[in-house]
Amino acid sequence: MNRASLLRSRIFRLVLVYLCFFTLAVLLLTGAIFWATSSSVSRQTDSTIDAEIRGLAEQFSQRGTPGLIAALQRRTVAAAQTRGLYLLMGPDNRVLAGNLSRWPDEPADSEGWLTFRLEFPEVEGGGVNFGRARTFNLRGGLRLLVGHDVRERDRVAVLIREILAWSLLAIFGISLLGGLLMSRVLLGRIETINRTSRDIMGGDLTRRVPVSGREDEFDQLAKNLNAMLDQIERLLGGMRQVSDNIAHDLRSPLARLRSGLELALIEDPGSDGYRDAIAKAIREADSLLKTFTALLSIAQAEAGASRDRFASVDLQDLIQDVVELYDPLTEELGITLEVQPLQAVRRTGDRDLLFQALVNLLDNAIKFSGTGGRIEIGVERQEGTAILSVSDRGPGIPEDQREEVLKRFVRLEQSRSTSGSGLGLSLVQAVAHLHDGELLLEDNAPGLRASLCLPVGPSEGGGSR
């Protein structure tokens, strides 16, 4: 990724915003540290001055002015190491003791504290600094000043400022570098997704977004995108298959319809041949409409378009409604339709599509049962799965062909003599997938057991019948 793309990216801008907030937080933190350190040094200086004042006051109260002068002279000798400032002025403004040459011009505050300028001789490095002191008026017209120069405090403050400034600069640089690296990593992952998307838009539908294996948010996004691409590829494959199947399997019905209509044209409108030709054309048209309706139902189920119609469905009631619909037909054909003991199961789903799926399964069972046949239908719940099953005693389906019959327009040789479009089991499978379930075709020894297996959540209870 080039620098221009990096600077235009939202991730980099977000990193810069974060860096600004982080820098502000560091500034506030360093300011607080500097203020706390300076305040601590100042309080320590004031405490030292107060302690010295108490000691000098004790000397003055016990030994008077001579004792105070002697104590000041001893402390003046050690002032080079202690940085102490002392000055005792007599009533005539004469310096009696101390290491200051004159009384400061700056006025003291209400508590007697003052800050004043100090000029150091060349032997001490020269320059100007400040002193902090406290003043007192003693009996006999004496004035006392006790303080410290703040060169050491200012030196510590400058050192702290330098350390904080360099620390802030280092933190800013490291954060900026980390932000750039993080942006490049994130943008690299996003660019991988974009590159894959461009390849797919270019026509390569087999491309998938790489998964790093870290199980992070990008891996989750990649898995979701790949699942979506798999579904799109399946749908496109289904559309191509439908188009191919329509071109091949509907050509014959359309040809028969056209031939019937042509035959009707040459027949006398009042003859039996004319009426037979029209009747055959209507049957062919009905068959075509039924086929297109089945294809539309499969497409809607596979696309999940009917999920907005999902509602709680009593599967026990559903089975009984299907049985009531087919009772007259099975009785007429001499087929025994046995309802197994039904378990009360409720499941969220599209009732119309579930009803149509059961009708298709029962239709197939009736076609291959023959007179005197036996069909069993029921619903049960096993380990969180609702199983709607239809079993017959017909010829069944060979195990190696059970996957094949689930495809559109596929009919086995043994079913060529019966009516149908080869879409019944395809619709049942699409309905099963729409409800996150599956269609199982098993040997019934003899015959076929078709089971529509639908997962049932713990919150979905029994029926209400």
C-alpha positions, 0 to 999 in steps of 0.5 A, spaced: 500 500 500 502 506 498 503 512 502 497 516 499 492 510 500 495 510 507 494 517 508 487 517 505 485 511 509 479 512 515 483 507 519 490 512 519 485 518 520 482 514 526 489 512 529 491 520 528 485 522 532 487 517 537 494 519 537 492 526 539 487 524 545 493 520 547 498 526 547 493 530 550 492 525 556 500 524 556 501 532 557 496 532 562 499 527 566 506 530 565 503 537 567 500 533 573 507 530 575 511 537 574 506 540 578 506 535 584 514 535 584 515 542 584 509 543 589 513 538 593 520 541 593 517 548 595 513 545 601 520 541 603 523 548 602 518 552 606 518 546 612 526 547 612 525 554 613 520 554 618 525 549 622 530 553 622 526 559 624 524 555 630 531 553 632 533 561 631 527 563 635 529 558 641 536 561 641 534 568 641 529 567 647 534 563 651 541 567 649 538 574 647 541 578 641 548 575 642 546 568 642 542 569 636 548 573 632 552 567 634 547 562 631 547 566 625 554 566 624 555 559 625 549 557 620 552 563 615 559 559 615 555 552 612 550 556 608 555 554 602 552 547 602 545 548 605 543 554 601 541 558 607 540 565 607 540 569 613 540 577 615 539 580 622 538 588 621 539 592 627 534 598 629 539 603 625 538 598 619 545 596 620 547 589 618 549 585 625 549 578 622 548 574 616 550 572 608 546 578 605 548 585 604 542 588 605 535 588 606 530 585 600 526 591 596 520 586 595 515 586 600 513 580 604 506 577 604 501 577 610 504 571 613 511 574 612 514 570 606 517 574 600 521 572 594 527 576 591 532 577 586 539 574 588 545 576 584 551 571 585 558 573 584 563 570 579 566 565 584 560 562 584 558 562 577 555 569 577 548 570 574 541 572 577 537 567 581 531 568 586 531 567 594 525 565 598 525 567 605 520 569 611 521 575 615 520 577 623 520 583 627 524 582 634 524 586 640 529 591 640 527 594 633 531 588 630 529 585 624 530 577 622 530 574 615 531 566 614 530 563 607 533 559 602 536 560 595 531 556 590 537 555 585 537 547 587 529 547 586 529 551 579 535 546 577 530 540 579 524 543 575 528 544 569 531 537 569 524 535 570 521 539 564 527 536 560 525 529 562 518 530 561 519 533 554 524 528 552 519 522 554 513 526 551 517 526 544 519 519 545 512 517 547 509 521 541 514 518 536 513 510 538 505 511 538 506 514 531 510 509 529 505 504 532 499 507 529 503 507 522 504 499 523 497 498 526 494 501 520 499 498 515 497 491 518 489 492 518 489 496 511 493 490 509 488 485 511 482 489 508 486 490 501 486 482 501 479 482 502 478 488 496 483 484 492 479 478 492 472 482 491 475 485 485 477 478 482 470 475 484 467 481 480 472 480 474 468 473 474 472 468 478 467 466 483 472 460 485 476 466 489 475 466 497 478 471 502 484 468 506 483 466 513 489 467 517 487 462 523 488 467 528 480 467 529 480 474 530 474 479 527 477 479 520 477 471 520 470 472 522 469 477 517 472 472 512 468 466 514 462 470 513 464 473 506 466 466 504 460 463 506 456 468 503 460 467 496 459 459 497 451 461 498 451 465 492 455 460 488 450 455 489 444 459 487 448 461 481 449 454 480 442 452 481 440 458 476 444 455 471 442 448 472 434 450 472 436 454 465 439 448 462 433 443 465 428 448 462 431 448 456 431 440 455 426 438 460 420 443 458 422 442 450 418 436 450 411 438 453 412 445 449 412 441 443 406 437 445 402 443 447 404 446 440 402 439 436 396 439 440 394 446 438 396 445 431 391 439 431 386 442 433 386 447 428 385 442 422 379 439 426 372 441 425 370 445 431 364 441 433 368 434 432 370 429 438 378 430 435 377 437 436 375 437 443 380 431 445 386 436 442 384 442 446 383 437 453 390 435 451 393 442 450 390 444 457 393 438 461 400 440 458 399 447 460 397 445 467 403 440 467 407 446 465 404 451 470 405 446 475 412 445 473 414 453 473 410 453 480 415 448 483 421 451 480 418 458 483 417 455 490 424 452 490 427 458 488 424 462 494 425 457 499 433 457 497 433 464 497 430 464 504 425 469 501 419 466 506 423 467 512 419 473 514 412 469 514 415 464 519 411 463 525 410 457 530 407 451 527 404 445 530 407 439 526 402 434 529 396 438 526 400 439 520 401 431 519 393 430 521 391 436 515 395 432 510 392 425 512 385 428 512 387 431 505 389 424 502 384 420 506 379 420 500 385 418 495 388 413 498 382 409 500 380 410 493 386 407 491 386 401 496 392 404 499 392 403 507 395 410 510 397 409 517 398 415 522 404 413 527 403 415 534 404 423 533 408 427 538 406 434 540 412 438 537 412 445 535 417 449 531 417 456 527 417 455 520 413 457 514 407 452 514 405 453 507 412 450 505 412 445 510 405 442 508 407 442 501 413 438 502 409 433 506 404 433 500 410 431 495 413 426 500 406 423 500 405 424 493 411 420 491 409 414 496 402 413 493 405 413 486 410 407 488 405 403 493 400 401 488 394 397 490 394 394 497 400 398 499 401 401 506 404 408 507 406 410 514 406 418 516 408 421 523 412 426 527 417 425 533 422 429 537 429 426 538 434 429 541 432 436 539 430 434 532 423 434 529 422 428 524 417 428 520 417 421 516 413 418 510 415 411 509 412 406 503 413 399 501 414 400 494 421 399 490 425 404 494 431 408 491 438 405 490 443 408 495 447 410 490 442 414 487 439 418 493 443 424 492 442 424 484 434 424 485 435 430 489 437 434 483 432 438 479 428 434 473 432 428 475 427 421 475 429 414 475 428 409 470 423 406 474 419 412 475 419 414 467 412 411 467 409 415 472 407 422 471 411 428 474 416 433 473 422 430 477 422 437 482 418 434 488 424 431 492 428 438 490 422 442 493 422 438 499 430 439 500 430 446 499 424 447 504 429 443 509 435 447 508 430 453 509 428 451 516 436 449 517 434 442 517 435 436 512 432 431 508 434 423 509 432 418 504 433 411 508 431 404 506 425 401 509 426 394 507 422 394 503 421 401 500 423 408 502 423 412 508 423 419 507 425 423 513 424 431 514 429 433 520 428 439 523 432 442 529 428 444 535 430 449 540 429 448 547 424 454 547 419 450 542 415 446 546 409 441 545 403 442 541 396 444 543 392 439 540 
